[in-house]
Every structure is written in structure tokens, then in C-alpha cells.
């Protein structure tokens, strides 16, 4: 797994490899294919955490996700613990499985 100094560096590098996703209530949504992936349909390949040196409260987490059965891969970027308000318990558990 490659190490990145900043979130923007990681996103720029991984986007070149085709990673793009968004989170919804109970699934991950792949905009390019208009495809929804349930927690059991994707794997978390990598997790990167970032903290702004100038603002210790500004923390982000980058999930590198793939679904080989559907031949898609993507990035999911968000602040720590933000999913608790928007995502289902099952999706949060899946995302946290590699985050610990």
C-alpha cells in the first residue's frame, strides 16, 4: 500500500486508476455505472487517514473500495464518524472493518 502525505495527493493518484464512489443510506453508489453496491458486494482494499497540521479537528478518511464481481472500484472520502448520521448500521460496520 502506497503512503500519501495529503488527502488531495491520494485522491489525485487513485482517481487516475479509476476510483470514484459515493455513499448512500445503505449502499455505495457508483455514479459512472449508476450501480449500487451492498456491503457484502464490495471490499475495502485500503484505508488512509489524514489530519491537517494547521487544524487538528480537520480529519479525513479515504476508503479505497473495489467490487470485483461487478468490475468497479472507487474512492470514498469523508470525515471521521460522519457516517453515523447517514448510513445504515450494516454499511458502517463494513466501512469500520478495515478502519480499526
N, C-alpha and C positions, 0 to 999 in steps of 0.2 A: 504494500500500500504506500503510495506516494504521500509525502508530508507537504502541507501548504502553509505558508506564513499568514495568508489572509483569506477571508471568505471569497472575495472577488477573484483572487488568483485561482482558487479551487473551482469556482463556478465556471470561469472562462475556460480553464483547461478541460474540465469534464464535459462541458457543453459541446466542445469540439468533437467529442466522442459520441454525441447523440443523446445525452441525458437531459430529459425535461419531464417533470410531473407536477401535479397539484394535488392538494389534499381536499377531500370532501368528508361528509359526516361519517360514512362507514366504509370508505374505499379510497384508493389512489386513482386519480383521473389522468390519463394520458391524452392531452389535448390534440396532439398531431394525429392520433388514430381514433379519437373520440371513443376511447376504451376505458372501462372501469375495471380496476383490479381489486379483488377482495384480499384481505390479509393473507389467506392461505395460498394465493396465486403469485405472490412476489417474495423475493429475498432481499435482504439488506446486505449489500456487498461491502460497504464501508460506512463509517461514521466519522465525521470530522467536527471538532468543536472549535469555536473561535470566540475570542474576547478582545474587544477594543482596548488597547492600552490606555487611551485617554478617557475611557468611560467604562469602568468595571461592571456597571449594570447592563451594558450592551453586550449580551452574549447571544451567539447564534449556533445552530447545529445544522449540519449538512448531511443528509442521508443520500447515499448512492444506492439506487434500487434497480433491480432487474427482474424480469419475468420471462424466463427462457421459453416457457411453453407458448407464450404469445409473441416472442421475439421483440420485446420492447425493453428499454432501460431509461432511467430518468433520475433527476435530482429533485430533492425535496428540501427546501431551506426554510427554517423557521427559528423563532426564539425558543429558548428552553421553556418547557412546561406549557406552551401556548395551546397544545392540543387538548388539554384537559377540558376546555370550554367548547370545542368544536367537533371533536372526533369521538367515535364510539369507543367503548372500553376495549373491544377486541382489536381495533386498529391501534390504539395507544399501546396495548400490550405488545403487539408486533413491533412497533417502532422502538419501544424501550428494550426489546430483547437483545439488541446489539449495542444499546446505549449504556449498559451497565458495566 
